[in-house]
Amino acid sequence: MVEIGIIGVGGRMGRMLVQAVQEKGRECRLVAASERADSSLLGQDAGEVAGVGGIGVPILSDTGRLFATGRVVIDFTRPEVTLACLAQARQLGCALVIGTTGFDASGRAQIAEAAKEIPIVMAPNFSVGVNLMMRVVAEMAQVLEESFDIEIIEAHHRHKVDAPSGTALGLGRSIAQAIGRDLGEVAVYGREGMTGERERQTIGFATVRGGDIVGDHTVLFAGEGERVEVTHRASSRMTFAKGAVRAAIWLAGRRSGLYDMGDVLNFDRGGRE
């Protein structure tokens, strides 16, 4: 039985995570939950807040107690929150599942350093479908790169604060790595005005924000006379929550290291344990 703690349990993803943990009741259980110090939810039962009924886990502001109690902690908050909690996870030897996006190079380096001491699963998207998509488009790019232009289009709800999405960047990195390009050198983020002709080596990104779109991602391979599109559309955040809980169960008892969903899904062996 894997013991799980959740940071930011009162948010949209936090509540979904509680539900996902409860659905996996035979494999894991929620033992700790936290919210920011000024939250009106402090002291309330995390299960009641998530709509699954009382589970005897009060929402606390003390993340130290959360890391001391939870065998694996799941974090879908913001970069500054994740990085602030990273030291506590290292100090207490707690495994960490990170679904937060928007880290800069310094933040990613701090996480990589922490992974030398604790096990961490970090992914821009915990959907099984999206992670399969990352694998597929990388293989497609190896076949199509010589004569096809590559563009990535993503759409999210109006409340999302980072762009392009972490998933779009993850798709871009998977493609760039597969065809020997440095994404930092070839990425083009939006176009406006007299941009000139498209350079063949570039990988373009387009961002849409509006309404309550959970998450749409399309990789477009555009050639002469034909195009190929691979699209994933998420209709519920629950798909991300279930993937994160799956990652937490997988991570329990692992040695230190920085893992991704490819490791969790065991892609190197065809997705089979």
C-alpha positions, 0 to 999 in steps of 0.5 A: 500500500503506497502512502501518498501526499498531495501538494495544492490539494484544493486546486482543480488538479489537486481535487482530481488527484484525491479522486484518482488515489481513492479509485486506486484504493487497493494500491495506495492511500492518501495520508497527507494533503497541503494548501497555501497558508492563506487558504480557506480550506485549511483544516477541512477533510481533503476527501470532502473538498474533492467530493469523495467523502470524508477520508480522515486527512485534514488539509494542512499548510505545513508541507514539512509534515506532508513530506515526513508522512507521505511516501510519495508526494505529488505536486501539480502547482507552480515552479516556485512552489515545487522548488521551495518544497524540493529541499524538504523532499531531499532532506526527508528522502521522500519520492516526488512526482512533478507535474508542474510545468514552466520551469526555466533552465535553473529550475530544471537543473535544481530538480536534476540535482535533487534526483541524485538523492531521491527518486523523481518522476517528472513529465510535462504530461501524465496522460498515457495517450500523450506519452505514446504520442511523443514516442510516435511523432519522434519515430515519424520525424525520423522518416519525414524530416527531409521533406516535411515541415514540422509544426506543433499547435496547442490549445488550453483553457484561459487560466493557463499561465505558461506558453507554449505548454509543457506538453508542446515543448515535450513533443518538440524535444522528443522530435528534435532529439530524434532527428538530431536538432537542438530545440533551443536553436530551431524552435520558432514561437509564434509568427508576426509581420514580414517573417520571410520564408520558413526555414526548413530546420525550424520547429514551429509552435502555435498557442491558443488560449480560451474557455475551458479547453483541457488540452489539445495538441497537434503535431503537423508534418506538412510536405509538398502535396500531403500532410500528416497530423497527429492529435491528442485531445484531453476531455478531462483532467482525470486522465492526468491525475490517473497517470500521476497516481500510476507514476507514484505507485511505480515510483515507490521504493525506486532508487534515486534518479530522474524518471519520466512517463516513458519509464513508468510505461516501460516503453523500452519493453513495449509497455509491458512489465 
